[in-house]
């Protein structure tokens, strides 16, 4: 199961809710979640903010789910992990 799906289910969100919160089309998100499409840089960033994790975690470059400290100008609009 993809990390996207695990995080979505953990936070009890539907794919359509992800779409509404991030601006990523639901069909595109579905393909990302199923591994039929790679998330773009901007999509990965929005999803990382929403899930409260790092882009590295979503890209499976690290197993550390905790995000890096965010810059002061960027507010965390995501949901709590």
Secondary structure, 3 states (H helix, E strand, C coil): CCHHHHHHHHCCCCHHHHHHHHCCCHHHHHHHHHCCCCCCHHHHHHHHHHHCCCHHHHCCCCCCCCCCCCCCCCCCCCCCC
